[in-house]
């Protein structure tokens, strides 16, 4: 029987081990001819009196396979003759109190399909990747377009009402994502979780791709194909809390092993979960290993870390104090992941104003390289919910975001959280009749796509789905049968192409020199105009937030010359009223909005326009 080295044990206990999965969990052992001869099971349960193995290979009778304690710090191991691939198993743990509990393997690579909760033996090695070009050519994202499609795999596409497997959905996913213009997808949690209703956010198998959609190598295949098509993959990850289900990590050996010892900090009443304690080295090593595992074995390009406010503050409550242990672990994690690949995406879903979240660790920051801009999302959606006649009283909700837009490196999210629980879909939040709702939706997306910050949009919102997201079925693809939604989606696709092909809209997302207001104070007319700059390009964005048509409207511009409208949300091809600027606009000399020149475009009702500076007049 193999032993565990003292070095591995010490690194684990000190919170520095990043490959616990290499010796914990179930492993298939081969002889010198490469033939599997036995299956090894190893588990860490320091407070257990005894650990037994139960599975379909021993009729679930633990007395037949009692694990040996191979290290005094609490490691148990057994080697069972034969190839047990795909066999179900659990650990039968005899706790200090005398209670017997059955636990899934915390390091299991595969699991029984829910509602079953057993782990399954699986050979995780051996997939042959073909994404070498992607790995070599992908760039740091800071001065590149980043347009993320947030996907819940279980409700994106269904097959006769059932889930579509990883290896079946991939062709449709690639075709659609490329057609829409997204650069990345963000998968809501696809590690193992027992309850569909949790959307994956209450996990029990942090090393196991959920068996709902196939085996782990099917997910590897899906990601490999996405990479070959030039699409990045970000994984949604819950770092701070764990599911309380009896078979999971919670109270693994009958004691709060990875979570807080005291109930006050451990119990997350809102979500019904247990909060992890990052003052414990074993907790740090567990999560460090898990994120390393997905990066190495599944080639994920980044992580979106859920509920960071609950990591920064105990229970997300500022009054309970700062959780310095969790913050220090995030810094450790950042240093580790970016050390492996400095093109990594590490995003914080954080609603606090805690400083330097996206600043590098070596300058005193927390180490994320992006943070969701929850302030932008909340303010902008509140503004757009207002009837246009009242928007002048909420003018600041559009302008305030630019006060802090460059304090952090932001992603502007319209995520799943904004289209559930009676909040309404994006288009259904908009006021007015059907035509006005669509116009407001196009206007909202124009502001979002042209505002400083990277972009994230939840599935279904790209074709103006009216109903809220419901995870029990697929999104409303039938809306593509209706001309209004075909035109709405055409606008989204054209807007995405403008974004991706005009560096002024992304090159200086995190630098104030990339943005300047032209019209910021016309609250009575609810008109906004701003400049976006790239290294070799200048764009003007104009937003008319009311149904009033302005045959001409004076807007100051920084350059003398010609300005050409390259996109207008009010064109009839987008289901608009077709008020647009069909000719080049030449500048007029005269002071306007702190500039020495101005143009006089027509502003259609509830419309967004993008103008490109073309050339200097002779």
Secondary structure as GFF3:
##gff-version 3
##sequence-region A 1 618
A	DSSP	alpha_helix	6	14	.	.	.	ID=ss1
A	DSSP	three_ten_helix	20	22	.	.	.	ID=ss2
A	DSSP	beta_strand	25	30	.	.	.	ID=ss3
A	DSSP	beta_strand	36	44	.	.	.	ID=ss4
A	DSSP	beta_strand	50	55	.	.	.	ID=ss5
A	DSSP	three_ten_helix	62	64	.	.	.	ID=ss6
A	DSSP	beta_strand	68	71	.	.	.	ID=ss7
A	DSSP	beta_strand	75	81	.	.	.	ID=ss8
A	DSSP	beta_strand	88	94	.	.	.	ID=ss9
A	DSSP	beta_strand	100	103	.	.	.	ID=ss10
A	DSSP	beta_strand	110	111	.	.	.	ID=ss11
A	DSSP	beta_strand	119	120	.	.	.	ID=ss12
A	DSSP	alpha_helix	132	137	.	.	.	ID=ss13
A	DSSP	beta_strand	147	151	.	.	.	ID=ss14
A	DSSP	alpha_helix	153	156	.	.	.	ID=ss15
A	DSSP	beta_strand	158	159	.	.	.	ID=ss16
A	DSSP	beta_strand	162	163	.	.	.	ID=ss17
A	DSSP	alpha_helix	166	180	.	.	.	ID=ss18
A	DSSP	beta_strand	184	187	.	.	.	ID=ss19
A	DSSP	beta_strand	191	193	.	.	.	ID=ss20
A	DSSP	three_ten_helix	196	198	.	.	.	ID=ss21
A	DSSP	beta_strand	203	209	.	.	.	ID=ss22
A	DSSP	three_ten_helix	211	213	.	.	.	ID=ss23
A	DSSP	alpha_helix	216	228	.	.	.	ID=ss24
A	DSSP	beta_strand	232	237	.	.	.	ID=ss25
A	DSSP	beta_strand	241	243	.	.	.	ID=ss26
A	DSSP	alpha_helix	263	266	.	.	.	ID=ss27
A	DSSP	beta_strand	267	268	.	.	.	ID=ss28
A	DSSP	beta_strand	273	275	.	.	.	ID=ss29
A	DSSP	alpha_helix	281	297	.	.	.	ID=ss30
A	DSSP	beta_strand	302	305	.	.	.	ID=ss31
A	DSSP	alpha_helix	309	312	.	.	.	ID=ss32
A	DSSP	three_ten_helix	314	316	.	.	.	ID=ss33
A	DSSP	three_ten_helix	318	320	.	.	.	ID=ss34
A	DSSP	alpha_helix	324	340	.	.	.	ID=ss35
A	DSSP	beta_strand	345	348	.	.	.	ID=ss36
A	DSSP	three_ten_helix	361	363	.	.	.	ID=ss37
A	DSSP	beta_strand	370	372	.	.	.	ID=ss38
A	DSSP	alpha_helix	374	385	.	.	.	ID=ss39
A	DSSP	three_ten_helix	388	394	.	.	.	ID=ss40
A	DSSP	alpha_helix	396	399	.	.	.	ID=ss41
A	DSSP	alpha_helix	401	404	.	.	.	ID=ss42
A	DSSP	beta_strand	410	414	.	.	.	ID=ss43
A	DSSP	three_ten_helix	416	418	.	.	.	ID=ss44
A	DSSP	alpha_helix	426	429	.	.	.	ID=ss45
A	DSSP	alpha_helix	434	450	.	.	.	ID=ss46
A	DSSP	beta_strand	454	458	.	.	.	ID=ss47
A	DSSP	three_ten_helix	461	463	.	.	.	ID=ss48
A	DSSP	three_ten_helix	477	481	.	.	.	ID=ss49
A	DSSP	alpha_helix	483	501	.	.	.	ID=ss50
A	DSSP	three_ten_helix	503	505	.	.	.	ID=ss51
A	DSSP	three_ten_helix	512	514	.	.	.	ID=ss52
A	DSSP	beta_strand	515	522	.	.	.	ID=ss53
A	DSSP	beta_strand	527	533	.	.	.	ID=ss54
A	DSSP	beta_strand	538	544	.	.	.	ID=ss55
A	DSSP	beta_strand	550	557	.	.	.	ID=ss56
A	DSSP	beta_strand	562	568	.	.	.	ID=ss57
A	DSSP	three_ten_helix	572	574	.	.	.	ID=ss58
A	DSSP	beta_strand	585	586	.	.	.	ID=ss59
A	DSSP	beta_strand	588	592	.	.	.	ID=ss60
A	DSSP	beta_strand	595	603	.	.	.	ID=ss61
A	DSSP	beta_strand	607	615	.	.	.	ID=ss62
###
